[in-house]
Amino acid sequence: MAEMVRNKQVLLKNYVDGFPKESDMVVTSDATINLELPKNEPGSILTKNLYLSCDPMMRNRMTETYEGAYMDSFTPGSPLVGVGVSKIVDSTHPDFKKGDYITGHINWEEYSVIRDPQFLTKIHNTDVPLSYYTGILGMAGMTAYVGFYEFCSAKKGEYFFVSAASGAIGHIVGQFAKLAGCYVVGSAGSKEKVDLLKNKFGFDEGFNYKEEENLKATLKRYFPEGIDIYFDNVGGKMLDAVLPNMRLHGRIASCGMISQYNKLDQPEGVYNLQHVFFKRLKILGFTFYDFLHLYPKFYDLIFPLIREGKIEYLEHTAEGIENAPAALIGLFSGKNVGKQVVAVAHN
Amino acid sequence: MAEMVRNKQVLLKNYVDGFPKESDMVVTSDATINLELPKNEPGSILTKNLYLSCDPMMRNRMTETYEGAYMDSFTPGSPLVGVGVSKIVDSTHPDFKKGDYITGHINWEEYSVIRDPQFLTKIHNTDVPLSYYTGILGMAGMTAYVGFYEFCSAKKGEYFFVSAASGAIGHIVGQFAKLAGCYVVGSAGSKEKVDLLKNKFGFDEGFNYKEEENLKATLKRYFPEGIDIYFDNVGGKMLDAVLPNMRLHGRIASCGMISQYNKLDQPEGVYNLQHVFFKRLKILGFTFYDFLHLYPKFYDLIFPLIREGKIEYLEHTAEGIENAPAALIGLFSGKNVGKQVVAVAHN
């Protein structure tokens, strides 16, 4: 007998200009959902959504249109979409069965009917927390992996700087750099975060960028010899301060520019690009979506590190889908420490 | 019997701020030189200097100091130094003999005594004009070659844009791109230059950037599908206009930023770097000095192209060392078309 339940959802209310607010989204219980799939509709799955990933780039999908758009915008009145982890509660698809766990792009709602589950990935390793698939085993981990191992060509003893260092990607990539023998410094937005960098993640140094008046001079202080590798999560002013501090043949991996997402129509100027030529720098903009084929190689590296406790992974969990809008907004004021996750349910 | 002659020289008068002027240099006949080397000083050569190369990056060496300096500054009261072609008129070095031609860094003067000639390159192929070694067979040609063949990964049918397109590097690299089957557009600073791009160098299109009010819109007009490869000679505003016009996985080769050299303390802002991430671009700053080992490979390519008339090479020659300061300054107001050379003597 089919059981109908309320299905809480996080809807986009209107397209966003500038800094996003909680009120740009609404959490509703208006929808209901049948917890059994109709048997005459093969090829679908019904999921109970457990963990939702909050990612800075979701901000761009909240804009109606902007130059250089690289992902579809969300639709006002519809749920947001992001990476998540779900449990299958019913299935009419031969490859998925009740009780399986999946990860992939899912709606921000408690339950979903998914008619094209072939785009989702079945989770085989469940000896680690399932929420990890929204972060260290998902986009954040792969972004750190691809950027660091495929592009940075880090050598032992090189000077490595990462911005947003206590964030989802930052604290992972900083540890990769330490494992490779680099001297690692990170910037973050509070004393608490900087303490974590040094005391929990094993960075050599860290600083609170909000307390620094002259970022160029700050970087010079932390890197008197200059920076070989900059892992850029923020763009804007920090990138501008890094450029004159780069060493000959330095590399800059750019996996996002959170500092610019709320002002895409009036971005900050970067004035020091002549150093790209002076120092013969390489800059790479990248997204892990172009490197999905590397997942097996990445898992070969990351699972042992996690299981043997050789990498610290920090999650910042908001409990309950009601708190999802605040969790997402918090990314842009730096409220999160580590990977921001929303736990819709734990099982 | 030793013959003493006057030795005209171009000296730097004072370090330069902002736009350089002819009066920042002085041409003097004060020095004299003995046209025979003392026989008891082995290991030297005496050269008669024939062709001097005028290069935008020489401007940076006229500044006392600037952040990111990548070459030594010139010394006020001493001759400028640049790439040149010379004939050996006397030698006490076993590897060089009277009548040999050499190329390398030489002083801006009529005759030079060179005590470390091992840093110079002997010219073996003299069936092409010797002045070519200051350009298409020297720095300009190698810069075009390294940037294009080692970095751009051009594929047939790709959209290629080059700035300063009628300049020393630009008109060569544009022809490389045509040979590779690209659609090639160049920007230049006069109607005459744009005509050359289309009618002499075989570019598909060209435009006069000085007549365009909105460079971003101009590029959109010439590249409705976007730009795959931008060969950047100028930096600044043009780079900023190119970024939003780049296609997914585009490449930007940066071999200099002439637009910024006269205002290194107040460079222009670049506002569109978020497209580095949106379009997953690669940017490479490079100089041919890091790729000197590729000279043989480059010569294998370029000599047949020159001998078979498959590449057009344009020189802009100032006759006489007296005109060297004006020739060098002219680079920054775009007076030259093609490679700017000073002919001190033709043999």
Interface residues (C-beta under 8 A of the other chain):
Chain A: E67 G68 A69 Y70 G235 L239 P244 L248 H249 S254 C255 G256 M257 Q260 L264 P267 E268 G269 V270 Y271 N272 L273 Q274 H275 V276 F277 F278 K279 R280 L281 K282 I283 L284 G285 F286 T287 D290
Chain B: E67 G68 A69 Y70 G235 L239 P244 H249 S254 C255 G256 M257 Q260 L264 P267 E268 G269 V270 Y271 N272 L273 Q274 H275 V276 F277 F278 K279 R280 L281 K282 I283 L284 G285 F286 T287 D290
